[in-house]
Amino acid sequence: MNVLLYRVGQPPALTPVTNDLSAFQALVGGLIQPVDLPNDYVLICNDEGLLLGLAPNVQVGGAVIAGNVFVVKIDPDDPDQWTGVTADDVPRIRPWIRRVSPAVALSPRD
């Protein structure tokens, strides 16, 4: 399946990935954390990105998320599963994710 991958400091790109936990963890560099976006999209990030000191990458709502992230879609046939995104999905995803400079200083919440 394809995901919309946001690597720190690089433009977002549709990227093929195997639909399994180990592949998802490899993309974000650790434990995954899903973040719901509108229209059945899901952003996947590193659950410990801030604690690990990963570089800031994107902002979703008011939250700055550190490290590489990617976007998948909820499978319409099985809402407990994720499926890939296509080029047609990209313009629907981009308004919900804002890039931030890797130079932004972050600290974990207390």
C-alpha positions in Angstrom: 0.0 0.0 0.0 1.1 3.6 -0.4 1.3 6.1 2.5 1.8 9.9 2.4 5.2 10.1 4.2 6.4 13.3 5.8 10.1 12.8 6.5 11.7 15.6 8.6 13.1 18.3 6.3 11.8 16.6 3.1 8.7 17.2 1.0 5.8 14.8 1.6 5.8 11.8 -0.8 3.6 8.8 -1.6 5.7 5.9 -0.5 5.1 2.2 -0.7 5.1 0.3 2.6 4.0 -3.2 3.7 0.8 -3.1 5.7 2.1 -4.4 9.0 3.2 -3.1 12.4 7.0 -3.7 11.9 7.0 -1.7 8.7 5.0 1.2 10.3 7.4 1.2 13.3 10.4 1.3 10.9 9.0 4.4 9.2 8.6 6.4 12.4 11.5 4.9 14.3 9.7 3.3 17.2 6.3 2.8 18.8 3.4 4.1 16.7 0.7 6.4 17.7 -2.4 7.0 15.5 -3.8 10.5 15.3 -7.3 10.8 13.8 -7.7 13.3 11.0 -10.9 14.3 9.3 -12.5 12.3 6.4 -11.2 8.9 7.7 -7.5 9.7 7.4 -5.1 8.7 10.2 -1.7 10.2 10.8 0.8 7.7 12.3 3.7 9.1 14.4 6.3 8.0 16.9 4.5 7.7 20.3 7.7 8.8 22.0 9.0 11.3 19.5 9.3 14.2 21.9 10.8 12.1 24.7 13.4 10.7 22.2 14.3 14.2 21.1 13.2 13.7 17.5 13.2 16.8 15.3 9.8 18.7 15.1 8.1 17.9 11.8 4.4 18.7 11.5 1.6 20.4 13.3 -1.9 18.9 13.5 -4.4 21.1 15.2 -2.4 22.7 18.1 0.0 19.8 18.5 3.5 19.8 17.1 4.6 16.2 16.2 8.3 15.2 16.1 9.9 12.7 13.8 8.8 11.1 10.6 5.0 10.7 10.2 2.8 9.2 7.5 -0.9 9.2 6.6 -3.1 6.2 5.9 -6.9 5.9 5.5 -9.4 3.9 7.5 -10.5 0.9 5.4 -14.2 1.4 4.4 -14.8 -2.4 4.4 -13.2 -2.9 7.9 -13.0 0.2 10.1 -10.5 -1.5 12.4 -8.0 -1.7 9.6 -6.0 0.9 7.6 -5.5 1.1 3.9 -3.3 3.1 1.6 -3.8 6.5 0.1 -3.6 7.6 -3.5 -2.6 10.8 -5.4 -6.2 11.8 -5.3 -6.1 11.7 -1.5 -3.1 14.1 -1.2 -5.0 17.4 -1.7 -7.6 16.2 0.9 -4.9 15.4 3.5 -2.6 18.4 3.1 -4.9 21.1 4.7 -4.9 19.2 8.0 -1.1 18.9 8.3 1.2 21.9 8.6 5.0 21.6 8.3 7.1 23.2 11.1 10.8 24.0 11.0 13.0 21.3 12.5 14.6 24.2 14.5 11.5 24.6 16.7 12.4 24.0 20.3 10.2 21.4 21.9 10.0 19.9 25.4 7.7 17.0 26.5 4.6 17.9 28.4 4.7 17.5 32.2 
